[in-house]
């Protein structure tokens, strides 16, 4: 299906017009799953207060969360390969909603381990959503527009990130920050436990509201007719569901999985400790730091839409490489010049990281044919990088007592991303595989 330009030239549409409703609903999921992702950044700070834990221990929030992504991505791919995208998305939403509701009993019993389990359940659901949604959008149309199509849908992801960070700052942060003397006084009075319980219960309301919205979305998708497994249109034999071992014959895919691992580590590591970085070097209250994090996510959202537009004129891989070089420089400023200059530099990294996840995802899945769903699951499993980077950063802080030094972790990650963008993303199709179909999809 083609659009006509004013000059009479034709170009592929981003997606087939008859599949507008599934496209809109799946794109809405990009917004929805970003909310808990960035509520985690608030939870890290909140749990440090309510459970009196270190930054290294608080980093386990991200470890538990992204472990769910890693463990469920492959089962999600197999389920969707057998029953289709709709089944996978509905399953993911049900897990997501259940995990959100588990925050209520976790807060009542005030158990950090229970909270980590609830986060694992939420992320298990998000693994289904990301495996299905990213792959569905990537293959829903002409292969030549896959990066633009996925960047467009992913542009709604930072809007969810903003919602999560803003809701957490407003409804979870109480604004009460006690110094050691005040904490000691509460211990003497025997009221410290009541204060900590109150701080813990503040996390319940946002997650219960989120759970209700998630189950409503599951109902809408369940009632919507989805197209057939669209990637089958681009394979020689529609009955071919792909083979796991075939993926190891695609160097651009394997390097894409590695690049995704490091990119997500950089993103989540930066956002997880941005509040702490701001407070350490500018001594701002937690709410002000939370609003600055929200502003950084606004920059991320703007960056997504700008990148989607720029991809009309620049190759996605080259644009990603240029953004990678810029972020290496910005993080270096954050390391070398802690303070407001460093805060500003780290703030701007969100704008330039914005295109990296969807572009790496689309570049890695190019020309996989019947192996697309399985390849997508590996790309989602690579999100485990977010479970590794924050604890490593927390460990560096414990050793050097410097959040600036901890920022060396995302800096190293951007080096890997930049290498992939310029060199590793070049597609080399195995001779044993059929050539990809170049015609746009039609439904």
N, C-alpha and C positions, 0 to 999 in steps of 0.2 A: 504494500500500500504506500502511495507516494503523495507528498505535498507538492504543490506547484508554487514556485517562487514568482514574484512579479515579472521577472525577466523571461519566464517560461521554462526555466530549468527545473529539474525534479530532484528531490532528495528524500531519503527515507524518513518516515515518521518515527518519533520516539517509541510509539507503541501502537498496535492495531486499534482503531477507534471502537470496534465492536466489543473490545474487552476493557472498556473504560471503568466499569464498576469494580471488577477485580483489581485493576491497577490502582484505583483510588483507595480501596480498602487495605491493600497490602502496603501501599505507600504510607497510610495512616499508622501502620504498625511500626514504621521507622521512628515516628514521633513517640509512640507509646513505650517502646522498650528502652528508649534513652532516659526516661524519667528515673527508674531505679538505678541505672548506671551512675548517674550523677548525684543521686541521693546518697550514694556510698561516700562521696567526698565529704558530705556533711556528717554522715554517721561516724566516720573515722575520728573527727574532732569531738563529736558528742560522746562516743563511747570512751574516749580518753578521759572525759570528765566523769561520766556516770559509772564507769567500772574501774576508774583509777588505774589505767594501764599505760604502758609505754608506747612510743610511736612504732616500735617494732611489732609489738603485740597488736596494735590497732591496724597495722598493715595486713593482718590476717583477714580483715573484712574483705579486701580485694582477693585474697588467696582463695577463701571459701567461695566467693561469688564466681570467680572465673574458672575455678575447678569444675563448677557445674557446666559451664560452656564446654570444657574439654571432654568431660565424661559422656555427655549426651549428644554431642554433634554427630558421631557416627551412627548411633541408634536412630537419630532423627533422619539421617540420609536414607537408611535402610527402610524405615517406615514410609517415607515419602516415595521411595522408589517402588514400593509395593502397593501403596494405597493412594498416592497422589499428594499434591501440595496442600489441598484443603485439610485433609486429615492431620497432616503434620502441624499446620498452623493452629488448628483448633486444640490439638493436644498441648502445644506449647502455651497457648493462652490459659488453658485450665491449670497447668502447672504454675504458671506465673501468678495467677489469681490466688491459688492455694497458698503459695509461699508468702504473698502479701498479707493474707489473713492470719498466718502463723505469727506475725509480729505481735498480735494482741496477747496470746498466751505467753510468748517469750518475755514480754514486758512485765506481765503480772508476776511471773516467777523470778524475774530479774536474773536471767541466765545468759551470759555471753555466748556460751556454746549453743544454746537454743537459737539465738539470733543468727549465728553463723550457719546453722542448719536451714533456717528459713531463707537466708540469702542463697544458699546452695540450691534450694527448691526453685526459687525465683529464676536463678540463672539457668537451671535445667530447662525451664520453659523458654527462656530467651534463646537458648541454643537451638531449639526447634524453630523459633521465629526467624532468627538470623540465617540459619541454614536454608530455610525455605524461601524467605522473602528476598534475600540478596540474589539467590540463584534464579528465582522466578522472574525478578525484574531484569536480570542480566540477559536472559534468553527470550524475553517477551518482545520480540521485534527483530529488526535487522542487526546482524552482528556488528556492523560498522558503527553503530550508534550505542553499543552496549555501555561504554564508559560514561557517555553523556546521560544515558537513561538512568544508570545506577546513581550517578552523582546527583541527578535531579531528585530521585526518591530519597537519597541519603540527605538531601538538603533539609528535609523535615526532621531528621534525627537531632541536630543541634537545637531545634526549637523545643524538643522534649528535654534535652539537657538543660536548657535555660529554665524550663518549668521545674525540673527536679531540684536544681540548685537554689532557685528562688523560693520554692515551697519549703525546702529544708531550712533555709536561712530564716524565713518568717515563722514557720510553725514548729520547728525542732529546736533551734537555738533560742534559749530563754533570755539571753543577754546578761545573765548572772555569771560572772567569772570571779571565783573566790581565790584569794591569795593563800599561801600556806598558813598564815596566822588565823585567817577566818575559818579555814578548814579545821585547824586545831581547836578553835573555840566551839565549833559545832560538835566536835568529838566530845569535848568536855561536857557540853550541854546534853549530849545523847541524841541530837537531832540530825546528825550527818546522814544516817541511813534514810531518813524521810526525805532529805534533800536529794540524795542520789536516786531514790525511787521516783521522785517527781521528774527528775531529768530523764530518766529512762522511759517513763510513760509518754513523754512528749513525742516519741517516734511513732506512736500507734496510729493517730488520726490520719496522717498523710498516706500510710500504707493501706488502711482499710478503705479509704476513698479510692485509691488506685486499684485495689482488688475488685471493687464493684464495677469500675469502668472497664477493666480487663474482661470480666465475664460477659458484660454487655457486648463487647467487640467479638467475643467468641460466638455469641448468638447470631450476630450479623453475618459473619463469615460462613457459619453453618447454613444459613439461609440463602447464600449467594452461589450461583452456578459459576464454576471455574472452567477454563479451557483445559483441554487435554495436556499431558506432559509436553510442553512446547518445545523442549530441546530435542524431542524425537524428530521434529521436522528437519533438523540439520544433521541427521544421521542417515547412513545408507540403509540400515535395517531398523525400522521402528521397534522391532521386538528385542533389539540389543539393549540391555539395561546397563552395560558397562562392566568392566572388570577392575578390581582394585589394583592389581599389579601393573595394569596399563599406565597408571598415573606416573609410575617411576620412569617412564620413557619420555616425559616432558620436562626438560630442564627449566623452562620458564615457569612452569607450575610449581616445581619443588622449591625454586628460589623465591617464588612468590609467597609460599607458605612461611618460609624463613623471614622474609621481609615483613609479612603481616605480624608475625610474632614480635619482632622488634618494634614495629610501629605502635602496636597497641600498648606495649610496655611503656613506650615514651609518652603516649597520650595519657594513659591512666596514672602513670607515675607522676607526671607533671601536675595534673589536676588533683590527685590525692593529697599532695603535700603543698599545694600553692597557698592554702590558708595558713599553714604553719610557717612557710617561707615569709609571707607578708607579716605575720605577727612577730616573728623572730627579728626581722630587720627594719620594720617600720613601727612596731609596737602599736598597731591598730587593734581595736576590739574585734571579737570574733564576728559580729554582725557586719562590720565594715569589710572585713576580709572576705566574708561570704558574698557580699554584694560585688566585690572586685572579681571573685571567681565567676559570678553570674555574668559580669561584663565581659570577661574573657570568653565565655561561652557564646555571648552575642557576637563577638568577633569571629568565632568559629562558624556560626550560622551564616554570617555575611560572606565569609570565605567560601562556603559551599556554593552559594548562588553565583558568586563571582567566578569561581573555578568552572562551574557548569557553562557559563557564558564564554569564558576564555577558550574552552575546548573546541569552540567553533573555529578557532584560528590557530591553535597550537596543539601539537601532538600531546595526548595525555601523559605519556611517559616522560617527555621532555619537561613539561610543566611541573610534574611531580619532582623531577630531579632538581629543577631550579628552586622549588619551594624547600626541598630538603637542604640544599646549600644554605639558604637563608636561615632556616631554623638551627642549623649547626652554629652559625654565627650568633644568633639571638641567645641560645642557651649558654654559649661561651660567655656572653656578657653577664648573664645571670650568675654564672659561677665566679667570674672575676670581679664583678662589681655589685655585691649584695647590698641591698638598700632600694630606694625608689627607682634607680636606674635599672637594677636587676629585675624588680617587679614589673616595670614597663616592658622589658625585653621578653620575660616569660609570658606576660599578658599577650603579646603579639604573636607568640608561637602558635596560639590557637587558630589564628587566621590562616597561617600557612600550613598547618597540619590538616586542615579541613578536608582537602581532596584526597588524602593519602589512603584511607581505608577503602573507599569504594573503587578508587583507581587501581590499587594493587589487586583487589578482589577480581575486578573485571579483566585486567591484564593476565592474571594467573589462570583464569578459566577459558581464555581464548583457545579455540580449536580443540577443545576436549571432547566435543561430540557427545556420545552416549555416556561418557564418564563425568559429565558436568555435575550431576547431583553429588556424586562421591567426592569430586574435587571441591565442591562448595563446602562439604562437611569438614574437609581438612582445613580450608580457609577459616572456618569458624573455630575449629580446634586450636588454631594458631593464636586465638585470643587468650590462651593460657599465658601468653607473655604478660598480661595484666596481673596475673597471680604471682609472677616472679619479680617484676620490677619494684613494686612498692615495698615488699619486705627487704629487698636488697638495699633500697634507698634508706629504709629505716635502720638497717644494720650499719650503713655508712654513717648515718647520723649518730648512732650510739658510739661508734668508734671515734669519729672526728668532732662530734658536737657541732656540726655545721650542715644546715640544709643546702647551702651553696655547693658544698662538696658532693652531696647526694645527687645534685642535678647533673653530675657527670654521667649518670646512668642514661637519662634520655638523650644526652648529647651523643653518646656512643651508638644508641639505637638509630638516630637520624643518619649516621654515617652508613649504616647497613641499608637503610631505605634509599638513600641517594644512589648507592651502588646499583641496587636493583633497578631503579628507574632508568638509569642510563645504559646499563649493560645486561643485567640478568633477565629483564622482561622481554628480550627478543625471542620471538616464537620460532621454535624448531620442531616441525611435525615429524614424528617417526615414519619411516618409509612403510611400515606395516599397517599404518592407520590410513583410512580413507580421507581424501582431501575434504575440507569443510565446504558446505554449500554456501555460496556467496549471495544467493537470492534472498530477499527479505521474506520474513515469515508472513504467511497469510492465513487467516482463520475464517 
